[in-house]
Amino acid sequence: MALSHINLAPILGLQVQGDLGPITMYTQYKAGRRSIVAFPKIWLSDPTTLKQLNHRNRVRNAATAWRALTPATRLSWKLAARKLSLRTNGYATWVTWHMLRDRDFIATIERQSGMTLL
């Protein structure tokens, strides 16, 4: 629940979002006006579940595997994403493939881009 509106910051041209020490802030647009809302940050006692830890480890493994690729292979992934005007980049496409292992997904990108990725 928001505790206060800070009306001076928009006048100064500030757009705020995120944590600033113990305060969480965001910019809201309401009725054609912009204001900054601030409220005390909520500290979770134990925010991570086993499912979250497993997911984070999967993303870390994908990032490690990306770094292990040759520069030419990484460039191919980047160029394929750019060539197809995907709403993502080569790294994110790689992470998606690495986590899902969906061969049809990559086969479609390879066929449409005319590039070999795997």
Secondary structure, DSSP 8 states (H G I E B T S, - for coil): ---EEE-HHHHTT---EEEETTEEEEEEEETTEEEEEEEE----SS---HHHHHHHHHHHHHHHHHHHS-HHHHHHHHHHHHHTT-SS-HHHHHHHHHHH--HHHHHHHHHHHT----
